[in-house]
Amino acid sequence: MSAQTLLEPDALAAEELGAACTLSWRELARIAPWGDAYRGFTASGAEVDIERAYLWSDGEGGDVLCEVVVRGLGGEAQAGCVVRKP
C-alpha cells in the first residue's frame, strides 16, 4: 500500500467536511442533531465507511458541530468544524 493510498481517508474526510461546512447555520439547525453512515470510495477506488454527524455544540439552538469520520484502508480519519449561530 502506498503512502498516497494511506492519506486518502484524510483527503476524503476533508472533502466531506468541506461540503458539510458550506451549509448555513439555518440549514443545519433544521436537521441537528442528525447523522448518517454510508459506504463510499476513495480516489483510487478503495471502499471505505463514512459517518457524518451534525450535533449541537453547546446546547440546542446554539452553534452546530459538523463531524466526519472515514474508516478503511487500515485506519481512521476524522475532521470537524463548528458552524456558528449568526
PDB file of N, CA, C and O in Angstrom:
ATOM      1  N   MET A   1       0.858  -1.174   0.000  1.00  0.00           N
ATOM      2  CA  MET A   1       0.000   0.000   0.000  1.00  0.00           C
ATOM      3  C   MET A   1       0.904   1.238   0.000  1.00  0.00           C
ATOM      4  O   MET A   1       1.843   1.326   0.792  1.00  0.00           O
ATOM      5  N   SER A   2       0.621   2.177  -0.877  1.00  0.00           N
ATOM      6  CA  SER A   2       1.467   3.365  -0.985  1.00  0.00           C
ATOM      7  C   SER A   2       1.123   4.399   0.079  1.00  0.00           C
ATOM      8  O   SER A   2       0.059   4.352   0.696  1.00  0.00           O
ATOM      9  N   ALA A   3       2.041   5.325   0.276  1.00  0.00           N
ATOM     10  CA  ALA A   3       1.794   6.419   1.229  1.00  0.00           C
ATOM     11  C   ALA A   3       0.603   7.252   0.780  1.00  0.00           C
ATOM     12  O   ALA A   3      -0.177   7.719   1.609  1.00  0.00           O
ATOM     13  N   GLN A   4       0.458   7.441  -0.536  1.00  0.00           N
ATOM     14  CA  GLN A   4      -0.676   8.207  -1.068  1.00  0.00           C
ATOM     15  C   GLN A   4      -1.989   7.533  -0.708  1.00  0.00           C
ATOM     16  O   GLN A   4      -2.937   8.206  -0.303  1.00  0.00           O
ATOM     17  N   THR A   5      -2.059   6.224  -0.849  1.00  0.00           N
ATOM     18  CA  THR A   5      -3.275   5.478  -0.515  1.00  0.00           C
ATOM     19  C   THR A   5      -3.613   5.634   0.962  1.00  0.00           C
ATOM     20  O   THR A   5      -4.784   5.757   1.320  1.00  0.00           O
ATOM     21  N   LEU A   6      -2.602   5.631   1.818  1.00  0.00           N
ATOM     22  CA  LEU A   6      -2.846   5.781   3.248  1.00  0.00           C
ATOM     23  C   LEU A   6      -3.401   7.163   3.586  1.00  0.00           C
ATOM     24  O   LEU A   6      -4.105   7.311   4.585  1.00  0.00           O
ATOM     25  N   LEU A   7      -3.100   8.174   2.776  1.00  0.00           N
ATOM     26  CA  LEU A   7      -3.593   9.530   3.017  1.00  0.00           C
ATOM     27  C   LEU A   7      -4.997   9.755   2.464  1.00  0.00           C
ATOM     28  O   LEU A   7      -5.628  10.761   2.788  1.00  0.00           O
ATOM     29  N   GLU A   8      -5.492   8.849   1.646  1.00  0.00           N
ATOM     30  CA  GLU A   8      -6.798   9.039   1.025  1.00  0.00           C
ATOM     31  C   GLU A   8      -7.945   9.211   2.016  1.00  0.00           C
ATOM     32  O   GLU A   8      -8.808  10.055   1.778  1.00  0.00           O
ATOM     33  N   PRO A   9      -8.003   8.453   3.121  1.00  0.00           N
ATOM     34  CA  PRO A   9      -9.094   8.695   4.075  1.00  0.00           C
ATOM     35  C   PRO A   9      -9.074  10.127   4.626  1.00  0.00           C
ATOM     36  O   PRO A   9     -10.133  10.724   4.818  1.00  0.00           O
ATOM     37  N   ASP A  10      -7.885  10.682   4.880  1.00  0.00           N
ATOM     38  CA  ASP A  10      -7.780  12.071   5.349  1.00  0.00           C
ATOM     39  C   ASP A  10      -8.325  13.034   4.306  1.00  0.00           C
ATOM     40  O   ASP A  10      -9.063  13.962   4.637  1.00  0.00           O
ATOM     41  N   ALA A  11      -7.966  12.817   3.054  1.00  0.00           N
ATOM     42  CA  ALA A  11      -8.431  13.689   1.969  1.00  0.00           C
ATOM     43  C   ALA A  11      -9.951  13.590   1.813  1.00  0.00           C
ATOM     44  O   ALA A  11     -10.624  14.600   1.608  1.00  0.00           O
ATOM     45  N   LEU A  12     -10.483  12.384   1.908  1.00  0.00           N
ATOM     46  CA  LEU A  12     -11.923  12.196   1.766  1.00  0.00           C
ATOM     47  C   LEU A  12     -12.673  12.829   2.941  1.00  0.00           C
ATOM     48  O   LEU A  12     -13.725  13.438   2.746  1.00  0.00           O
ATOM     49  N   ALA A  13     -12.142  12.689   4.153  1.00  0.00           N
ATOM     50  CA  ALA A  13     -12.775  13.312   5.323  1.00  0.00           C
ATOM     51  C   ALA A  13     -12.794  14.833   5.155  1.00  0.00           C
ATOM     52  O   ALA A  13     -13.801  15.476   5.452  1.00  0.00           O
ATOM     53  N   ALA A  14     -11.693  15.406   4.683  1.00  0.00           N
ATOM     54  CA  ALA A  14     -11.636  16.852   4.464  1.00  0.00           C
ATOM     55  C   ALA A  14     -12.609  17.289   3.377  1.00  0.00           C
ATOM     56  O   ALA A  14     -13.241  18.339   3.495  1.00  0.00           O
ATOM     57  N   GLU A  15     -12.731  16.495   2.328  1.00  0.00           N
ATOM     58  CA  GLU A  15     -13.667  16.816   1.242  1.00  0.00           C
ATOM     59  C   GLU A  15     -15.118  16.780   1.738  1.00  0.00           C
ATOM     60  O   GLU A  15     -15.897  17.693   1.464  1.00  0.00           O
ATOM     61  N   GLU A  16     -15.464  15.734   2.458  1.00  0.00           N
ATOM     62  CA  GLU A  16     -16.825  15.621   3.006  1.00  0.00           C
ATOM     63  C   GLU A  16     -17.120  16.757   3.980  1.00  0.00           C
ATOM     64  O   GLU A  16     -18.213  17.322   3.970  1.00  0.00           O
ATOM     65  N   LEU A  17     -16.145  17.089   4.817  1.00  0.00           N
ATOM     66  CA  LEU A  17     -16.334  18.176   5.770  1.00  0.00           C
ATOM     67  C   LEU A  17     -16.500  19.503   5.043  1.00  0.00           C
ATOM     68  O   LEU A  17     -17.327  20.327   5.432  1.00  0.00           O
ATOM     69  N   GLY A  18     -15.721  19.713   3.992  1.00  0.00           N
ATOM     70  CA  GLY A  18     -15.850  20.935   3.201  1.00  0.00           C
ATOM     71  C   GLY A  18     -17.255  21.104   2.661  1.00  0.00           C
ATOM     72  O   GLY A  18     -17.796  22.210   2.668  1.00  0.00           O
ATOM     73  N   ALA A  19     -17.849  20.018   2.192  1.00  0.00           N
ATOM     74  CA  ALA A  19     -19.227  20.076   1.691  1.00  0.00           C
ATOM     75  C   ALA A  19     -20.201  20.377   2.825  1.00  0.00           C
ATOM     76  O   ALA A  19     -21.130  21.165   2.650  1.00  0.00           O
ATOM     77  N   ALA A  20     -19.999  19.758   3.983  1.00  0.00           N
ATOM     78  CA  ALA A  20     -20.891  19.979   5.122  1.00  0.00           C
ATOM     79  C   ALA A  20     -20.835  21.420   5.600  1.00  0.00           C
ATOM     80  O   ALA A  20     -21.855  21.995   5.981  1.00  0.00           O
ATOM     81  N   CYS A  21     -19.652  21.995   5.581  1.00  0.00           N
ATOM     82  CA  CYS A  21     -19.479  23.350   6.104  1.00  0.00           C
ATOM     83  C   CYS A  21     -19.941  24.436   5.144  1.00  0.00           C
ATOM     84  O   CYS A  21     -19.900  25.619   5.482  1.00  0.00           O
ATOM     85  N   THR A  22     -20.380  24.049   3.952  1.00  0.00           N
ATOM     86  CA  THR A  22     -20.966  25.034   3.042  1.00  0.00           C
ATOM     87  C   THR A  22     -22.425  25.305   3.399  1.00  0.00           C
ATOM     88  O   THR A  22     -23.016  26.277   2.929  1.00  0.00           O
ATOM     89  N   LEU A  23     -23.003  24.433   4.237  1.00  0.00           N
ATOM     90  CA  LEU A  23     -24.390  24.640   4.672  1.00  0.00           C
ATOM     91  C   LEU A  23     -24.435  25.781   5.682  1.00  0.00           C
ATOM     92  O   LEU A  23     -23.515  25.964   6.479  1.00  0.00           O
ATOM     93  N   SER A  24     -25.497  26.524   5.633  1.00  0.00           N
ATOM     94  CA  SER A  24     -25.648  27.631   6.574  1.00  0.00           C
ATOM     95  C   SER A  24     -26.091  27.102   7.940  1.00  0.00           C
ATOM     96  O   SER A  24     -26.580  25.978   8.059  1.00  0.00           O
ATOM     97  N   TRP A  25     -25.908  27.935   8.965  1.00  0.00           N
ATOM     98  CA  TRP A  25     -26.365  27.548  10.293  1.00  0.00           C
ATOM     99  C   TRP A  25     -27.870  27.243  10.257  1.00  0.00           C
ATOM    100  O   TRP A  25     -28.329  26.278  10.868  1.00  0.00           O
ATOM    101  N   ARG A  26     -28.609  28.057   9.553  1.00  0.00           N
ATOM    102  CA  ARG A  26     -30.064  27.866   9.472  1.00  0.00           C
ATOM    103  C   ARG A  26     -30.414  26.499   8.872  1.00  0.00           C
ATOM    104  O   ARG A  26     -31.316  25.817   9.358  1.00  0.00           O
ATOM    105  N   GLU A  27     -29.700  26.108   7.820  1.00  0.00           N
ATOM    106  CA  GLU A  27     -29.941  24.796   7.211  1.00  0.00           C
ATOM    107  C   GLU A  27     -29.585  23.672   8.177  1.00  0.00           C
ATOM    108  O   GLU A  27     -30.319  22.691   8.293  1.00  0.00           O
ATOM    109  N   LEU A  28     -28.473  23.817   8.859  1.00  0.00           N
ATOM    110  CA  LEU A  28     -28.042  22.784   9.806  1.00  0.00           C
ATOM    111  C   LEU A  28     -28.941  22.719  11.035  1.00  0.00           C
ATOM    112  O   LEU A  28     -29.195  21.635  11.560  1.00  0.00           O
ATOM    113  N   ALA A  29     -29.421  23.863  11.496  1.00  0.00           N
ATOM    114  CA  ALA A  29     -30.281  23.896  12.677  1.00  0.00           C
ATOM    115  C   ALA A  29     -31.577  23.123  12.441  1.00  0.00           C
ATOM    116  O   ALA A  29     -32.163  22.596  13.386  1.00  0.00           O
ATOM    117  N   ARG A  30     -32.024  23.052  11.197  1.00  0.00           N
ATOM    118  CA  ARG A  30     -33.257  22.307  10.883  1.00  0.00           C
ATOM    119  C   ARG A  30     -33.083  20.802  11.029  1.00  0.00           C
ATOM    120  O   ARG A  30     -34.055  20.083  11.260  1.00  0.00           O
ATOM    121  N   ILE A  31     -31.839  20.319  10.894  1.00  0.00           N
ATOM    122  CA  ILE A  31     -31.636  18.868  10.933  1.00  0.00           C
ATOM    123  C   ILE A  31     -30.894  18.375  12.172  1.00  0.00           C
ATOM    124  O   ILE A  31     -30.908  17.178  12.460  1.00  0.00           O
ATOM    125  N   ALA A  32     -30.245  19.279  12.911  1.00  0.00           N
ATOM    126  CA  ALA A  32     -29.478  18.852  14.098  1.00  0.00           C
ATOM    127  C   ALA A  32     -30.419  18.410  15.209  1.00  0.00           C
ATOM    128  O   ALA A  32     -31.490  19.003  15.340  1.00  0.00           O
ATOM    129  N   PRO A  33     -30.098  17.436  15.995  1.00  0.00           N
ATOM    130  CA  PRO A  33     -28.985  16.517  15.826  1.00  0.00           C
ATOM    131  C   PRO A  33     -29.334  15.439  14.811  1.00  0.00           C
ATOM    132  O   PRO A  33     -30.444  14.907  14.808  1.00  0.00           O
ATOM    133  N   TRP A  34     -28.380  15.127  13.955  1.00  0.00           N
ATOM    134  CA  TRP A  34     -28.608  14.151  12.895  1.00  0.00           C
ATOM    135  C   TRP A  34     -27.278  13.560  12.479  1.00  0.00           C
ATOM    136  O   TRP A  34     -26.237  14.202  12.610  1.00  0.00           O
ATOM    137  N   GLY A  35     -27.313  12.349  11.982  1.00  0.00           N
ATOM    138  CA  GLY A  35     -26.111  11.710  11.459  1.00  0.00           C
ATOM    139  C   GLY A  35     -26.484  10.594  10.512  1.00  0.00           C
ATOM    140  O   GLY A  35     -27.615  10.107  10.516  1.00  0.00           O
ATOM    141  N   ASP A  36     -25.525  10.194   9.701  1.00  0.00           N
ATOM    142  CA  ASP A  36     -25.734   9.063   8.817  1.00  0.00           C
ATOM    143  C   ASP A  36     -24.407   8.371   8.566  1.00  0.00           C
ATOM    144  O   ASP A  36     -23.341   8.906   8.869  1.00  0.00           O
ATOM    145  N   ALA A  37     -24.490   7.188   8.014  1.00  0.00           N
ATOM    146  CA  ALA A  37     -23.304   6.411   7.682  1.00  0.00           C
ATOM    147  C   ALA A  37     -23.566   5.732   6.342  1.00  0.00           C
ATOM    148  O   ALA A  37     -24.682   5.292   6.067  1.00  0.00           O
ATOM    149  N   TYR A  38     -22.535   5.651   5.517  1.00  0.00           N
ATOM    150  CA  TYR A  38     -22.680   5.025   4.216  1.00  0.00           C
ATOM    151  C   TYR A  38     -21.323   4.555   3.718  1.00  0.00           C
ATOM    152  O   TYR A  38     -20.285   4.931   4.262  1.00  0.00           O
ATOM    153  N   ARG A  39     -21.341   3.733   2.682  1.00  0.00           N
ATOM    154  CA  ARG A  39     -20.114   3.261   2.045  1.00  0.00           C
ATOM    155  C   ARG A  39     -19.770   4.223   0.928  1.00  0.00           C
ATOM    156  O   ARG A  39     -20.643   4.685   0.193  1.00  0.00           O
ATOM    157  N   GLY A  40     -18.486   4.518   0.811  1.00  0.00           N
ATOM    158  CA  GLY A  40     -18.010   5.391  -0.248  1.00  0.00           C
ATOM    159  C   GLY A  40     -16.700   4.873  -0.791  1.00  0.00           C
ATOM    160  O   GLY A  40     -16.230   3.805  -0.399  1.00  0.00           O
ATOM    161  N   PHE A  41     -16.107   5.641  -1.703  1.00  0.00           N
ATOM    162  CA  PHE A  41     -14.872   5.224  -2.353  1.00  0.00           C
ATOM    163  C   PHE A  41     -13.867   6.365  -2.353  1.00  0.00           C
ATOM    164  O   PHE A  41     -14.222   7.529  -2.539  1.00  0.00           O
ATOM    165  N   THR A  42     -12.611   6.010  -2.143  1.00  0.00           N
ATOM    166  CA  THR A  42     -11.536   6.988  -2.229  1.00  0.00           C
ATOM    167  C   THR A  42     -11.212   7.230  -3.702  1.00  0.00           C
ATOM    168  O   THR A  42     -11.770   6.577  -4.584  1.00  0.00           O
ATOM    169  N   ALA A  43     -10.316   8.163  -3.958  1.00  0.00           N
ATOM    170  CA  ALA A  43      -9.931   8.486  -5.328  1.00  0.00           C
ATOM    171  C   ALA A  43      -9.368   7.277  -6.076  1.00  0.00           C
ATOM    172  O   ALA A  43      -9.531   7.169  -7.292  1.00  0.00           O
ATOM    173  N   SER A  44      -8.710   6.372  -5.358  1.00  0.00           N
ATOM    174  CA  SER A  44      -8.140   5.190  -6.007  1.00  0.00           C
ATOM    175  C   SER A  44      -9.135   4.036  -6.121  1.00  0.00           C
ATOM    176  O   SER A  44      -8.810   2.981  -6.667  1.00  0.00           O
ATOM    177  N   GLY A  45     -10.342   4.240  -5.603  1.00  0.00           N
ATOM    178  CA  GLY A  45     -11.369   3.208  -5.698  1.00  0.00           C
ATOM    179  C   GLY A  45     -11.481   2.308  -4.492  1.00  0.00           C
ATOM    180  O   GLY A  45     -12.253   1.350  -4.520  1.00  0.00           O
ATOM    181  N   ALA A  46     -10.738   2.579  -3.430  1.00  0.00           N
ATOM    182  CA  ALA A  46     -10.832   1.767  -2.218  1.00  0.00           C
ATOM    183  C   ALA A  46     -12.156   2.056  -1.507  1.00  0.00           C
ATOM    184  O   ALA A  46     -12.562   3.212  -1.384  1.00  0.00           O
ATOM    185  N   GLU A  47     -12.812   1.015  -1.049  1.00  0.00           N
ATOM    186  CA  GLU A  47     -14.084   1.160  -0.348  1.00  0.00           C
ATOM    187  C   GLU A  47     -13.835   1.526   1.113  1.00  0.00           C
ATOM    188  O   GLU A  47     -12.999   0.916   1.779  1.00  0.00           O
ATOM    189  N   VAL A  48     -14.564   2.523   1.605  1.00  0.00           N
ATOM    190  CA  VAL A  48     -14.426   2.986   2.983  1.00  0.00           C
ATOM    191  C   VAL A  48     -15.815   3.236   3.562  1.00  0.00           C
ATOM    192  O   VAL A  48     -16.795   3.358   2.827  1.00  0.00           O
ATOM    193  N   ASP A  49     -15.884   3.310   4.892  1.00  0.00           N
ATOM    194  CA  ASP A  49     -17.117   3.674   5.587  1.00  0.00           C
ATOM    195  C   ASP A  49     -17.018   5.143   5.984  1.00  0.00           C
ATOM    196  O   ASP A  49     -15.999   5.584   6.515  1.00  0.00           O
ATOM    197  N   ILE A  50     -18.081   5.894   5.725  1.00  0.00           N
ATOM    198  CA  ILE A  50     -18.117   7.325   6.017  1.00  0.00           C
ATOM    199  C   ILE A  50     -19.271   7.597   6.974  1.00  0.00           C
ATOM    200  O   ILE A  50     -20.400   7.162   6.743  1.00  0.00           O
ATOM    201  N   GLU A  51     -18.977   8.319   8.046  1.00  0.00           N
ATOM    202  CA  GLU A  51     -20.004   8.729   9.007  1.00  0.00           C
ATOM    203  C   GLU A  51     -19.998  10.246   9.095  1.00  0.00           C
ATOM    204  O   GLU A  51     -18.942  10.869   9.197  1.00  0.00           O
ATOM    205  N   ARG A  52     -21.195  10.835   9.056  1.00  0.00           N
ATOM    206  CA  ARG A  52     -21.336  12.285   9.224  1.00  0.00           C
ATOM    207  C   ARG A  52     -22.283  12.529  10.387  1.00  0.00           C
ATOM    208  O   ARG A  52     -23.242  11.786  10.594  1.00  0.00           O
ATOM    209  N   ALA A  53     -21.994  13.588  11.147  1.00  0.00           N
ATOM    210  CA  ALA A  53     -22.860  13.953  12.269  1.00  0.00           C
ATOM    211  C   ALA A  53     -22.961  15.472  12.353  1.00  0.00           C
ATOM    212  O   ALA A  53     -21.981  16.192  12.158  1.00  0.00           O
ATOM    213  N   TYR A  54     -24.165  15.934  12.647  1.00  0.00           N
ATOM    214  CA  TYR A  54     -24.441  17.354  12.872  1.00  0.00           C
ATOM    215  C   TYR A  54     -25.044  17.453  14.264  1.00  0.00           C
ATOM    216  O   TYR A  54     -26.184  17.045  14.486  1.00  0.00           O
ATOM    217  N   LEU A  55     -24.279  17.992  15.192  1.00  0.00           N
ATOM    218  CA  LEU A  55     -24.665  17.996  16.597  1.00  0.00           C
ATOM    219  C   LEU A  55     -24.658  19.418  17.148  1.00  0.00           C
ATOM    220  O   LEU A  55     -23.934  20.279  16.650  1.00  0.00           O
ATOM    221  N   TRP A  56     -25.453  19.655  18.162  1.00  0.00           N
ATOM    222  CA  TRP A  56     -25.408  20.947  18.844  1.00  0.00           C
ATOM    223  C   TRP A  56     -24.091  21.017  19.599  1.00  0.00           C
ATOM    224  O   TRP A  56     -23.773  20.112  20.370  1.00  0.00           O
ATOM    225  N   SER A  57     -23.343  22.047  19.395  1.00  0.00           N
ATOM    226  CA  SER A  57     -22.029  22.180  20.017  1.00  0.00           C
ATOM    227  C   SER A  57     -22.133  22.467  21.512  1.00  0.00           C
ATOM    228  O   SER A  57     -21.489  21.791  22.315  1.00  0.00           O
ATOM    229  N   ASP A  58     -22.927  23.452  21.893  1.00  0.00           N
ATOM    230  CA  ASP A  58     -23.032  23.849  23.307  1.00  0.00           C
ATOM    231  C   ASP A  58     -24.456  23.821  23.822  1.00  0.00           C
ATOM    232  O   ASP A  58     -24.762  24.465  24.826  1.00  0.00           O
ATOM    233  N   GLY A  59     -25.316  23.103  23.166  1.00  0.00           N
ATOM    234  CA  GLY A  59     -26.706  23.040  23.583  1.00  0.00           C
ATOM    235  C   GLY A  59     -27.629  23.398  22.434  1.00  0.00           C
ATOM    236  O   GLY A  59     -27.253  24.138  21.525  1.00  0.00           O
ATOM    237  N   GLU A  60     -28.828  22.873  22.483  1.00  0.00           N
ATOM    238  CA  GLU A  60     -29.800  23.055  21.414  1.00  0.00           C
ATOM    239  C   GLU A  60     -30.015  24.531  21.087  1.00  0.00           C
ATOM    240  O   GLU A  60     -30.205  25.364  21.973  1.00  0.00           O
ATOM    241  N   GLY A  61     -29.979  24.824  19.796  1.00  0.00           N
ATOM    242  CA  GLY A  61     -30.209  26.179  19.337  1.00  0.00           C
ATOM    243  C   GLY A  61     -28.951  27.014  19.215  1.00  0.00           C
ATOM    244  O   GLY A  61     -29.009  28.166  18.785  1.00  0.00           O
ATOM    245  N   GLY A  62     -27.804  26.441  19.593  1.00  0.00           N
ATOM    246  CA  GLY A  62     -26.539  27.181  19.513  1.00  0.00           C
ATOM    247  C   GLY A  62     -25.748  26.812  18.271  1.00  0.00           C
ATOM    248  O   GLY A  62     -26.321  26.478  17.234  1.00  0.00           O
ATOM    249  N   ASP A  63     -24.434  26.874  18.382  1.00  0.00           N
ATOM    250  CA  ASP A  63     -23.559  26.512  17.278  1.00  0.00           C
ATOM    251  C   ASP A  63     -23.743  25.035  16.926  1.00  0.00           C
ATOM    252  O   ASP A  63     -24.135  24.229  17.770  1.00  0.00           O
ATOM    253  N   VAL A  64     -23.451  24.690  15.653  1.00  0.00           N
ATOM    254  CA  VAL A  64     -23.589  23.308  15.197  1.00  0.00           C
ATOM    255  C   VAL A  64     -22.206  22.737  14.911  1.00  0.00           C
ATOM    256  O   VAL A  64     -21.419  23.335  14.178  1.00  0.00           O
ATOM    257  N   LEU A  65     -21.915  21.579  15.492  1.00  0.00           N
ATOM    258  CA  LEU A  65     -20.665  20.871  15.265  1.00  0.00           C
ATOM    259  C   LEU A  65     -20.874  19.880  14.124  1.00  0.00           C
ATOM    260  O   LEU A  65     -21.762  19.031  14.195  1.00  0.00           O
ATOM    261  N   CYS A  66     -20.062  19.983  13.075  1.00  0.00           N
ATOM    262  CA  CYS A  66     -20.093  19.045  11.957  1.00  0.00           C
ATOM    263  C   CYS A  66     -18.888  18.127  12.098  1.00  0.00           C
ATOM    264  O   CYS A  66     -17.757  18.596  12.224  1.00  0.00           O
ATOM    265  N   GLU A  67     -19.126  16.825  12.076  1.00  0.00           N
ATOM    266  CA  GLU A  67     -18.036  15.860  12.211  1.00  0.00           C
ATOM    267  C   GLU A  67     -18.132  14.822  11.103  1.00  0.00           C
ATOM    268  O   GLU A  67     -19.222  14.385  10.735  1.00  0.00           O
ATOM    269  N   VAL A  68     -16.969  14.433  10.574  1.00  0.00           N
ATOM    270  CA  VAL A  68     -16.878  13.381   9.556  1.00  0.00           C
ATOM    271  C   VAL A  68     -15.814  12.391  10.003  1.00  0.00           C
ATOM    272  O   VAL A  68     -14.728  12.782  10.433  1.00  0.00           O
ATOM    273  N   VAL A  69     -16.135  11.101   9.899  1.00  0.00           N
ATOM    274  CA  VAL A  69     -15.178  10.037  10.189  1.00  0.00           C
ATOM    275  C   VAL A  69     -15.148   9.116   8.977  1.00  0.00           C
ATOM    276  O   VAL A  69     -16.194   8.686   8.491  1.00  0.00           O
ATOM    277  N   VAL A  70     -13.947   8.813   8.490  1.00  0.00           N
ATOM    278  CA  VAL A  70     -13.759   7.875   7.382  1.00  0.00           C
ATOM    279  C   VAL A  70     -12.941   6.708   7.906  1.00  0.00           C
ATOM    280  O   VAL A  70     -11.837   6.895   8.418  1.00  0.00           O
ATOM    281  N   ARG A  71     -13.491   5.487   7.776  1.00  0.00           N
ATOM    282  CA  ARG A  71     -12.804   4.282   8.252  1.00  0.00           C
ATOM    283  C   ARG A  71     -12.519   3.372   7.069  1.00  0.00           C
ATOM    284  O   ARG A  71     -13.394   3.090   6.251  1.00  0.00           O
ATOM    285  N   GLY A  72     -11.291   2.926   7.000  1.00  0.00           N
ATOM    286  CA  GLY A  72     -10.900   1.992   5.950  1.00  0.00           C
ATOM    287  C   GLY A  72      -9.419   2.085   5.673  1.00  0.00           C
ATOM    288  O   GLY A  72      -8.729   2.944   6.221  1.00  0.00           O
ATOM    289  N   LEU A  73      -8.930   1.204   4.825  1.00  0.00           N
ATOM    290  CA  LEU A  73      -7.512   1.140   4.484  1.00  0.00           C
ATOM    291  C   LEU A  73      -6.641   0.997   5.730  1.00  0.00           C
ATOM    292  O   LEU A  73      -5.519   1.499   5.782  1.00  0.00           O
ATOM    293  N   GLY A  74      -7.177   0.305   6.727  1.00  0.00           N
ATOM    294  CA  GLY A  74      -6.415   0.030   7.928  1.00  0.00           C
ATOM    295  C   GLY A  74      -6.331   1.177   8.917  1.00  0.00           C
ATOM    296  O   GLY A  74      -5.504   1.142   9.828  1.00  0.00           O
ATOM    297  N   GLY A  75      -7.171   2.197   8.760  1.00  0.00           N
ATOM    298  CA  GLY A  75      -7.108   3.324   9.681  1.00  0.00           C
ATOM    299  C   GLY A  75      -8.401   4.108   9.729  1.00  0.00           C
ATOM    300  O   GLY A  75      -9.434   3.690   9.206  1.00  0.00           O
ATOM    301  N   GLU A  76      -8.312   5.255  10.371  1.00  0.00           N
ATOM    302  CA  GLU A  76      -9.474   6.123  10.549  1.00  0.00           C
ATOM    303  C   GLU A  76      -9.020   7.573  10.429  1.00  0.00           C
ATOM    304  O   GLU A  76      -7.975   7.954  10.956  1.00  0.00           O
ATOM    305  N   ALA A  77      -9.814   8.370   9.734  1.00  0.00           N
ATOM    306  CA  ALA A  77      -9.542   9.802   9.609  1.00  0.00           C
ATOM    307  C   ALA A  77     -10.751  10.558  10.136  1.00  0.00           C
ATOM    308  O   ALA A  77     -11.893  10.167   9.893  1.00  0.00           O
ATOM    309  N   GLN A  78     -10.495  11.643  10.859  1.00  0.00           N
ATOM    310  CA  GLN A  78     -11.575  12.462  11.415  1.00  0.00           C
ATOM    311  C   GLN A  78     -11.356  13.914  11.024  1.00  0.00           C
ATOM    312  O   GLN A  78     -10.224  14.385  10.915  1.00  0.00           O
ATOM    313  N   ALA A  79     -12.463  14.609  10.816  1.00  0.00           N
ATOM    314  CA  ALA A  79     -12.416  16.047  10.538  1.00  0.00           C
ATOM    315  C   ALA A  79     -13.658  16.674  11.144  1.00  0.00           C
ATOM    316  O   ALA A  79     -14.704  16.030  11.232  1.00  0.00           O
ATOM    317  N   GLY A  80     -13.548  17.925  11.560  1.00  0.00           N
ATOM    318  CA  GLY A  80     -14.692  18.589  12.168  1.00  0.00           C
ATOM    319  C   GLY A  80     -14.588  20.095  12.045  1.00  0.00           C
ATOM    320  O   GLY A  80     -13.502  20.647  11.867  1.00  0.00           O
ATOM    321  N   CYS A  81     -15.735  20.750  12.142  1.00  0.00           N
ATOM    322  CA  CYS A  81     -15.786  22.209  12.159  1.00  0.00           C
ATOM    323  C   CYS A  81     -17.031  22.617  12.924  1.00  0.00           C
ATOM    324  O   CYS A  81     -17.943  21.814  13.120  1.00  0.00           O
ATOM    325  N   VAL A  82     -17.063  23.859  13.350  1.00  0.00           N
ATOM    326  CA  VAL A  82     -18.221  24.419  14.038  1.00  0.00           C
ATOM    327  C   VAL A  82     -18.804  25.523  13.158  1.00  0.00           C
ATOM    328  O   VAL A  82     -18.099  26.435  12.728  1.00  0.00           O
ATOM    329  N   VAL A  83     -20.100  25.417  12.902  1.00  0.00           N
ATOM    330  CA  VAL A  83     -20.813  26.470  12.170  1.00  0.00           C
ATOM    331  C   VAL A  83     -21.484  27.335  13.227  1.00  0.00           C
ATOM    332  O   VAL A  83     -22.382  26.883  13.937  1.00  0.00           O
ATOM    333  N   ARG A  84     -21.044  28.568  13.322  1.00  0.00           N
ATOM    334  CA  ARG A  84     -21.512  29.477  14.363  1.00  0.00           C
ATOM    335  C   ARG A  84     -22.920  29.990  14.088  1.00  0.00           C
ATOM    336  O   ARG A  84     -23.298  30.256  12.947  1.00  0.00           O
ATOM    337  N   LYS A  85     -23.679  30.119  15.164  1.00  0.00           N
ATOM    338  CA  LYS A  85     -25.006  30.717  15.070  1.00  0.00           C
ATOM    339  C   LYS A  85     -24.847  32.197  14.762  1.00  0.00           C
ATOM    340  O   LYS A  85     -24.052  32.882  15.406  1.00  0.00           O
ATOM    341  N   PRO A  86     -25.597  32.700  13.779  1.00  0.00           N
ATOM    342  CA  PRO A  86     -25.462  34.127  13.440  1.00  0.00           C
ATOM    343  C   PRO A  86     -25.982  35.035  14.555  1.00  0.00           C
ATOM    344  O   PRO A  86     -25.940  36.258  14.425  1.00  0.00           O
TER     345      PRO A  86
END
